[in-house]
Amino acid sequence: MEIASSVLTGLLIVLPILLIRYLLTSLLNREAVKRAAFFPPTQGLENPAYWINIGTTLLLLVIPFFLTIKLTGFMGIAGIGLSLTALVLYGISIIHFARPDASGINRSGLYTVSRNPMYVAFFLYFLGACMLTRSWLLLAVLLIFQGSVHFMILAEERWCRETFGEPFINYLHKVRRYV
């Protein structure tokens, strides 16, 4: 079964992730919306990675409007399962992100397993979208996006070490960067 409208595909793929990212975050903690939009200062390879990240994020939100969802076969079923699971993980990570501990560091919930559960869930969600749409273009953009994310995470970690000091360094040694 194929969903005929590419506009409907775009809405089905883009709307849930945006609603969770911005609506849920703002309902939980308005300050968390500002924190979620914060990009720390970049240096070296992080500078071009920042611009690549901005561009590929935009492409991830636009390309689905030119695709159609195909619900048949293994890829369709796996894509639905992966996307729904990732949305749940994204929502849970947003909930915990909106409630940092007294030091300002997120160390509860999924943040006990990954220092970056929002990035991991976002990647898995769009990987599911690639499977649902069978789009190699979306997959290529997603992989470039994820490469740029790594450099953004390095900048964030440097900023967190400088801002939070020893408590963040201890957290860094206890919890893996991704999974």
C-alpha positions as CSV (number, residue, x, y, z in Angstrom):
1,M,0.0,0.0,0.0
2,E,1.3,3.4,-0.9
3,I,0.2,6.7,0.5
4,A,-0.4,8.7,-2.7
5,S,0.2,12.3,-1.6
6,S,3.7,13.5,-1.1
7,V,2.4,16.4,0.9
8,L,0.7,13.9,3.3
9,T,3.9,12.0,3.5
10,G,5.8,15.1,4.4
11,L,3.3,16.0,7.1
12,L,3.2,12.5,8.5
13,I,7.0,12.4,8.8
14,V,7.9,16.0,9.8
15,L,5.0,17.0,12.0
16,P,5.4,14.4,14.8
17,I,9.1,15.2,15.3
18,L,8.5,19.0,15.3
19,L,5.6,18.7,17.7
20,I,7.6,16.6,20.2
21,R,10.7,18.8,19.8
22,Y,9.0,22.2,20.2
23,L,5.4,21.8,21.6
24,L,6.2,19.1,24.2
25,T,9.4,20.9,25.2
26,S,7.6,24.2,25.6
27,L,4.8,22.6,27.6
28,L,7.3,21.1,30.0
29,N,9.8,23.9,30.5
30,R,10.1,27.1,28.4
31,E,13.7,27.4,29.4
32,A,14.4,24.0,27.9
33,V,13.3,25.3,24.5
34,K,16.1,27.8,24.6
35,R,18.5,25.2,25.8
36,A,17.5,22.8,22.9
37,A,18.1,25.6,20.4
38,F,21.5,26.6,21.9
39,F,24.6,25.9,19.8
40,P,27.8,26.2,21.7
41,P,30.8,28.0,20.2
42,T,32.5,26.0,17.5
43,Q,36.1,25.7,16.5
44,G,38.1,23.9,13.8
45,L,36.1,21.3,11.9
46,E,33.1,22.1,14.0
47,N,32.6,25.4,12.1
48,P,31.7,23.8,8.7
49,A,29.9,21.0,10.5
50,Y,27.6,23.6,12.1
51,W,26.6,24.9,8.6
52,I,26.3,21.3,7.2
53,N,24.1,20.5,10.2
54,I,21.8,23.5,9.5
55,G,21.6,22.6,5.8
56,T,21.0,18.9,6.3
57,T,18.4,19.5,9.0
58,L,16.5,21.7,6.6
59,L,16.8,19.0,3.9
60,L,15.5,16.3,6.3
61,L,12.4,18.5,6.9
62,V,11.8,19.3,3.2
63,I,12.7,16.1,1.3
64,P,9.8,14.1,2.8
65,F,7.3,16.5,1.1
66,F,8.5,15.0,-2.2
67,L,8.3,11.4,-1.3
68,T,5.6,8.8,-0.6
69,I,5.3,6.3,2.1
70,K,5.2,2.6,1.1
71,L,3.7,0.4,3.8
72,T,4.4,-2.9,2.2
73,G,7.0,-5.6,2.8
74,F,9.7,-5.8,5.5
75,M,10.9,-2.2,4.9
76,G,7.4,-0.7,5.4
77,I,6.8,-2.7,8.6
78,A,10.3,-2.2,9.9
79,G,10.1,1.5,9.0
80,I,6.9,2.0,11.0
81,G,8.2,0.1,14.0
82,L,11.5,2.0,14.0
83,S,9.8,5.4,13.5
84,L,7.3,4.8,16.3
85,T,9.9,3.4,18.7
86,A,12.1,6.4,17.9
87,L,9.3,8.9,18.5
88,V,8.7,7.4,21.9
89,L,12.4,7.5,22.8
90,Y,12.5,11.1,21.5
91,G,9.6,12.1,23.7
92,I,11.1,10.4,26.7
93,S,14.4,12.1,26.1
94,I,12.7,15.5,25.7
95,I,10.9,15.0,29.0
96,H,14.2,14.2,30.8
97,F,15.9,17.1,29.0
98,A,13.3,19.5,30.2
99,R,14.1,18.5,33.8
100,P,17.9,18.7,34.4
101,D,19.2,18.1,37.9
102,A,20.2,20.9,40.3
103,S,23.6,21.3,38.6
104,G,21.9,21.9,35.2
105,I,23.1,18.5,33.8
106,N,20.7,16.0,32.4
107,R,21.6,12.7,34.1
108,S,18.2,10.9,34.5
109,G,16.1,8.5,32.4
110,L,17.6,7.9,28.9
111,Y,20.5,10.1,29.9
112,T,21.8,7.3,32.1
113,V,22.3,5.2,28.9
114,S,23.3,7.9,26.4
115,R,24.6,11.4,26.8
116,N,22.7,12.2,23.6
117,P,19.5,10.3,23.5
118,M,17.7,13.1,21.5
119,Y,20.2,12.9,18.7
120,V,20.1,9.1,18.7
121,A,16.3,9.0,18.6
122,F,16.2,11.7,15.9
123,F,18.6,9.6,13.8
124,L,16.5,6.4,14.3
125,Y,13.3,8.3,13.5
126,F,14.6,9.5,10.1
127,L,16.2,6.1,9.4
128,G,12.7,4.7,9.8
129,A,11.4,7.4,7.4
130,C,14.1,6.3,4.9
131,M,12.8,2.8,5.2
132,L,9.2,3.9,4.8
133,T,9.9,6.0,1.7
134,R,12.6,3.8,0.3
135,S,14.6,7.0,-0.3
136,W,18.3,6.8,-0.9
137,L,18.4,10.6,-1.1
138,L,16.9,10.9,2.4
139,L,19.3,8.3,3.7
140,A,22.3,10.1,2.2
141,V,21.3,13.4,3.7
142,L,20.6,11.7,7.0
143,L,24.1,10.2,7.1
144,I,25.7,13.5,6.3
145,F,23.6,15.1,9.0
146,Q,24.7,12.5,11.5
147,G,28.3,13.1,10.6
148,S,27.9,16.8,11.3
149,V,26.0,16.0,14.5
150,H,29.1,14.2,15.8
151,F,31.1,17.5,15.6
152,M,28.3,19.4,17.2
153,I,28.3,17.0,20.1
154,L,32.1,17.5,20.5
155,A,31.4,21.3,20.7
156,E,28.6,20.7,23.2
157,E,30.8,18.4,25.4
158,R,33.6,21.0,25.4
159,W,31.1,23.7,26.4
160,C,29.7,21.4,29.2
161,R,33.1,20.6,30.5
162,E,33.9,24.4,30.7
163,T,30.4,25.2,32.2
164,F,29.8,22.4,34.6
165,G,33.3,21.2,35.4
166,E,33.9,18.1,37.5
167,P,30.3,17.0,37.7
168,F,30.1,16.8,33.9
169,I,33.5,15.2,33.6
170,N,32.3,12.5,36.0
171,Y,29.1,12.0,34.0
172,L,31.2,11.8,30.8
173,H,33.2,8.9,32.2
174,K,30.1,7.0,33.3
175,V,27.8,7.3,30.3
176,R,28.6,6.7,26.7
177,R,28.3,9.4,24.0
178,Y,25.7,7.5,21.9
179,V,24.7,4.0,23.2
